[in-house]
Amino acid sequence: MNANGEVVDSTKIEAGHGQQVKGLNDWEGEITGKPFPGSKFTKLKIGMPMRQVMDLIGQPSDQGSYVTGKAWIPFYFGADRYRHELIYKGQGRLIFSGGSVGDWSSGHLTWIIFNKNEGAYR
């Protein structure tokens, strides 16, 4: 991030450096970077389901999924075992938690990264 609090490189952002927020249905999440004029992400709220987000702002330019360390904790059944990342060129990144290996679309938005210089690919 630069001195103005704007994200310069989304790949170098770490969780915990943004604003912690409580969203829809008591979902907890984070917002990193500053909203900018014309950003589609200003329509979003932490806790929104992935399908609703894509209905609002369209398809991403790239996406990917990964397993978190919590997936390996025996008897952990929380929502943060899997994450799905959507990249929007010129907008930033959205991170969703929940879902499962075969059903990423059931995840909920837990992290918004505003980056007006975001590239099209991961």
N, C-alpha and C positions, 0 to 999 in steps of 0.2 A: 504494500500500500504506500501511496505517496503521502506527503505532509498534509494534504487536504483531506485525507481519509478516503481517497478513491482507490479502487483496486486497479493495479497496473498489470499484474500477471496472476490469473486465477489459479494456476497450477501451484503457486507458492503460498496460497492462503491456507491457514490452519484453523480448525475449529477453536472457538473460544475467544477470538479476536474481534468478533462482531457484537451486535446488540442482541442480548437474549430477550426473547419475546414469548408470550403465551398466545396461542392462536385458537382456531376453531376447535370446539370439543376438547378443550384443555390440552391440545398438542403443544409441546414446548419446542422451540426452534431458535434459529439464529438468522440475523440479517447482517451481511457484511458489505461494506461499501456504501456509497451514497446514491440514492435515486437520481436520475438525470432526466432532462426533458425528453419526451418521446419514448421513455422506457415502458415496455409492455409489462414488466414485472410489478409496476405499481398497482396493478389490478389484482394481485395475488395476496393470499393470506396463508400464514403458516397453518398446517393442518388440512389444507385442501387435498382431495384425492387427485392422483395423477391424471385421470381422464378428464376431470373438470378443468384442470390447468390447461391441458392441451386443447380443450374446447374453447377456452377463453383466448389463448394467445397463439394457437397454431402448433404445427409440428416443429420439433427441434432440427437443427442442422446436423447434430450428431448426438449419440447417447451411448451409455455403457453401464454395466452393473458390476458390483463387487460384494464380497462377503466381508463383514466386520469381524473383529476378534471375539465379539460376544456370541457369535454363532458356535463357537467351540466350548462355551461354558455349559457344563451339564445342567440340565433342568432350567436353563434360561429360556423363557418363552416371551420375552419382551419384543418390541417392534423394531429394535435396532440391530437385528442380525444380518440384514441385507440392505444394501443401498442401491439406488438407481439414479444416475446422473444424466440430466438433459442439458445440452449445450445449445445456446441460441446466439448466433453470430451477431455481434454488435449490441448484445443485451447482457450476457453473463451466463451463469450456471444455476441450475436448480437441483437440489439433492432431495430425494425421497427416501424415507425409511419404511420398513414393513414390507408387505408382500411376501413372496416366497420365490424359490428358484424357478418355478414354472409359471408364476403369475406376478410379474413385476408391476403390472398396472394397478394393483390394489394398494400400492404404497401411498403415503401421505407426505406432503411437502414439509420438510424440517429445516431447510437451509436455503436462503436466497443470497446469491452473490451477484451484486450489480457490477458490471464491467463493460463500459461502452466500447472498449477496444477488443472484446472477446473475438477470437478467431472462430472459424466454422467447425473445427474438429478438435477432438480431445488431445 
